Structures are given as C-alpha cells and as structure tokens.
Amino acid sequence: MRDLSLYEKKIIKDEEFPVQMFESRVRKPGVYFPPHWHEHLELNYVLKGKGAFICDRKNIAVKEGSLVIFNSNVLHEGISEGDVFNTLVIIFEMSSFSKEIADYNVIFQSLIENDEKIRDILLSIYKEDVERKHGYRLAIKGMLYDLITYLFRNYVTESLSPRENTLRLHNLGRLNTVVQYIQENYSETITNKELADLIHLSEYRFCHLFKESMGKSPINYINEVRLKKAYELIKEKENSISEVAVMVGFSDYNNFGRLFRKYYGFPPSRA
C-alpha cells in the first residue's frame, strides 16, 4: 500500500559518499512536494525561478540565489510560482560529516540570501555534479565540509536539548498517525474527537498541537485532502462533479463548490 505518512525515509547507503543530490526541475506552478519531514538535513538552492517553501509553518519566499535549509525533524513543503523552478537539492545526515556538530542538535537559519561564499560553494558543487569528472564525488565531499563549517560558524540560530529533540520527534510521530488516518478515511465523516482519541489526547490539546504543527486546523487539512482528490477525479471525467463531491466526503454540493473555488481559484467545472 502507498505510504501516506508525513515521514519520508531517506536511504543513503554509500559510506564513501553519504549524500543524496539532484536538480529538481519543476515546470508548472503549484505545490510540487507535499508536507513531510525526515531526520536528514536538506539544502535547497534556487538555480532558476521563484517559489516558496513552507517550513515549520513559516512561508519562505525564494528566488534565484536563495538557500533554504530544512533542519532535521521539521515539516516542510515546496511551491513553484511559475512554469520554471529549478533547485539544487542536497540531503545528508550531519553525523556522517561531523558527529561533533550532530551532537549539538543545532538549528540552522532557514533562509540565507546574498552570501557570496555560499553561492560560490554551491555553484561549484553543482558544476562538479554536472560535469562528473574523475574524483568529482571527493571534490563535492570536500566542498560540503567547507559549507557545513561555514554554516555552523555563521548561521546557527539555536541548539535543541536532547529532551526538546525527543519531544519534537514524539509530536511528529503522533501527527503521522493522524495524517495517515485522514488520508485513508477522508471520504467519511471525521471528527476532532475521533482524531484526538487516536493519539490519546484531549480534543482541545489535539487541535492545538495540530494547528501549531501544520499551520491549519484539522478540518481545513481534511478539506484540502478532499479537494485535491476531487480535482484528480474530476480530471478523469468518469463521474459528474456532484458525484465526485459525495465521493470525497462533501455532503453539501454548494459548500464543495465554494471551497473548491477558494482553494483553486476557479470552479470545479473548469478543472
């Protein structure tokens, strides 16, 4: 069955080159990766275009030359604002490069702009990866050491205690349970109490945790899931729009139409 959780497991098996690196090329506006989290550190350097990243509930506008750092165990998603949005993505586990820094549980600044040293290092890494001459992985690894050292000395905002780190992981795990349940049962009536009971919290505490972590209320998240599924089904043209509304969990067609227009900017009939 398809994994519907927020957690994204990165598997980096090469001990000689413990890095996952690629150029992401987006060719249409909109969300191009949904909210997720992982233990690894992720760098996104914008090579071309404009977009936004939502990181730990904050909207970060980016353009060519912006570096966004997704710290470990933080929810994040990506949005393209045009037909061309290219980013250099570098993912690695800090302990593979420096156990000393990893043990500090540092939090790096989310957005870095107008830093020529960072730009030069990242563009050199990109060049090495494109050309792939003999020894390119060794060259990239060396430049990543330089980058990590520079970030550690200049762009650390805070350091989490072991207790804070454990609590963050615990809350993300609880959110995972809730999100998977919503993804699997969105067509049914889902109450806040039902979701709160899943993770053994009071309804009040659950709603607070969900909004604090996701940046939206549970019902708004549920409706977003339903609207995205409705869009897919309408495009397939196998059912009428009113049938689709019922299939994804909306009992009131007028409410469905209003929410669809608000979310997508056009009515269901134009999907």
C-alpha positions, 0 to 999 in steps of 0.5 A: 500500500502507498505510504501516506505518512508525513515521514519520508525515509531517506536511504543513503547507503554509500559510506564513501559518499553519504549524500543524496543530490539532484536538480529538481526541475519543476515546470508548472506552478503549484505545490510540487512536494507535499508536507513531510519531514525526515531526520536528514538535513536538506539544502535547497538552492534556487538555480532558476525561478521563484517559489516558496517553501513552507517550513515549520509553518513559516512561508519562505519566499525564494528566488534565484540565489536563495538557500533554504535549509530544512533542519532535521525533524521539521515539516516542510513543503515546496511551491513553484510560482511559475512554469520554471523552478529549478533547485539544487537539492542536497540531503545528508545526515550531519553525523556522517560529516561531523558527529561533533556538530550532530551532537549539538542538535543545532538549528540552522537559519532557514533562509540565507540570501546574498552570501557570496561564499555560499553561492560560490560553494554551491555553484561549484558543487553543482558544476562538479555534479554536472560535469562528473569528472574523475574524483568529482564525488571527493571534490563535492565531499570536500566542498560540503565540509567547507559549507557545513563549517561555514554554516555552523560558524555563521548561521546557527540560530539555536541548539535543541536539548536532547529532551526538546529533540525527543519531544519534537520527534514524539509530536511528529510521530503522533501527527503521522498517525493522524495524517495517515488516518485522514488520508485513508478515511477522508471520504467519511465523516471525521471528527476532532474527537475521533482524531484526538482519541487516536493519539490519546489526547484531549480534543482541545490539546489535539487541535492545538498541537495540530494547528501549531504543527501544520499551520491549519486546523484539522478540518481545513487539512481534511478539506484540502485532502478532499479537494485535491482528490476531487480535482484528480477525479474530476480530471478523469471525467468518469463521474459528474462533479456532484458525484465526485463531491459525495465521493470525497466526503462533501455532503453539501454540493454548494459548500464543495463548490465554494471551497473548491473555488477558494482553494483553486481559484476557479470552479470545479467545472473548469478543472 
